[in-house]
Amino acid sequence: MKTVREQIIERIIIQLETITKDNGYENDIGEDNVYRQKPVIEQNIIPALSVWELEETRQRNRSGGTVRELLVRVEAIIAVDSGKHPAMVGNQLLGDVEKALIMGDISLDELIDDIQDVAATISNLPANYNQKISYLSTDYNLATATIDFKITYTTEWGDPYSSQ
């Protein structure tokens, strides 16, 4: 049996795998390019998305449940086509991830009370990225984006396997 949290993460990964131009997104990332807690930006895995479970707060509610707020980070990296500005591609990555998780997967709604994007950043990286980032140059051919989501869900008190 899987916890509700595990089911949420699995559905996030499945939905992120749908990010392709054929599915109406601006970028092609797709199946087999979505990882769980893997440093895709640092390892130059292109194209790729990585889902990171950050922190979770918990509070008991009046109806006998536990309200949980899970912070999930999605990191993305993609090659920039010639003629496009890396910042524009980074913003498209943010849009694709947000659209996929908030609008694209209605089956996620069965498990959660709310999902909200709460922070986002983009950066441009040189092809030979080695932990040194210069924000002044635009002669880069990689774009990265990071977006954080706060996901609220409720389980039975003391039972993380059952939704309330």
N, C-alpha and C positions, 0 to 999 in steps of 0.2 A: 504494500500500500504506500502511496506517495502522499507527502504532506501537501497542503494547499499551496504553500510557498513553492514547492518543487513543481507542482502543476502549472503555476503561474509562469515560472521561468521557462519551462518547456514550451508553453504556448507563445511566449515572447520570441524565443529562438525560431520556432516554426514560422511565425509571422514575418520576422525579419528576413527569412529566406525567400520571401516573395518579392523582395525589392529587385525588380528587373524592369527594363524599359518596356518589355512585352506586357507587363502588368500595370503600366501607366505611371511608373516612377521615372525620375530624371537620370538615375544611375543604374548600372548593372552590377549587382553584388551577388545575389542569388544563393541557391542551394549549395551546400558544402563549403560555403565561405563565411559562415557564422559560427563563432566559437564561444565557449564559456570560460570566462576568466583567463583569457590568454592575451598577453601583451602584443596585440597585432601591430600597433604603431611602432613600438620599440623594435619589433622583429621584422619590420617591413614586409608583412604578409599582405599582398595586394591582389585583388580587392578583398577587403575583409571587414567584418563587424565583430565586436566582442561584447558580451553581456557580462557585467560585473554586478554581483550582489554586494551592496555596501552595508548599510546598517538598517536595523529594524527596531522600531519602538513599539511597545505594547501597552495597552491599557484596558482594564476590565470595564465593560459597559453595564448598564442597569438590567439588561435582559439576559444576563448570564453568558455573555460572550466575551471574546478578547478582540478588540479592535487593534489591528496591526498596520503600521505604516512602514513599508519597505522602500528603501531608496535603491534604485537600480540605475547603473550607468551603462550607456551604450557608446562604445568607441567605434569610429569608422575611419577607414583609409582607402583611398582610391587614386588611380592615376588620372591626371588631368589631360584631356584631349587638347591638342594644339589649337590655339585660337581662343581658348577659354581662360579666364582669369581664375587662379586657384581659390581666391576668396569666394567667388561666385559658386564654384563647385562645392566648397565647404558648406555654404548656405543651402545648396541643393541637398547635400547629405543630411543636414539637420532636418530639412523639410521631408525628405523621404522617410527617415526614421520616425519622426513625429506622426506622419500620415499613416504609416504601417501599424503603429501601436495604438494610436488613439482612434483612428477611423477605420482601419483595415480589418481588425480582428474582433468581430462581435462575440466569438466564443469566449474571449477573455472576460467579457462582461458577466458571464455565469459565475466567475470566481471572485471578482473584485467589486468593491463599492465605488471606487474612483481611481482614475489615473490622471496625473497632471505632470506636464513637463515643467521643471523648476529651475533648470540652469542649462546653459549651452555655450560652447566655445568652438571656434574654428581656428585652424592654423595652416600655414603652407610649409611644406617640408621639401628640402632638396632630395634628389634621388639617392644621394649617398648619405642620407640622414644618419648621424652618429651621436645623438643626444645634444647636439649644438643647434639651436634654432635661432635664426636671424629673422626678425620680423620686418626688416627693411627691404630686403630683396624680394622681387616678384618673379625672378627667373627660376621658378620651381615647377616641378612636374608632378607633385603629389599634393593632395589635399586631405586634411583630417578634420574630423568633427567629433565632439563629445557632447552628449546630451544626457541629463539626469532626469529621471522620472520618480515621482513619489506615488506609490501604489498603496491604496488603502483597501484592506480586506478584513473580514471578520470571521473568526472561527469560534466553535464552541469552546467555552472556558476549559482549559486544561486538555484540549483535544485538537492539536494542529492538523489533524487529518480530516476534520469535518468542517465544512463551511456552515455559517449561520445565516 
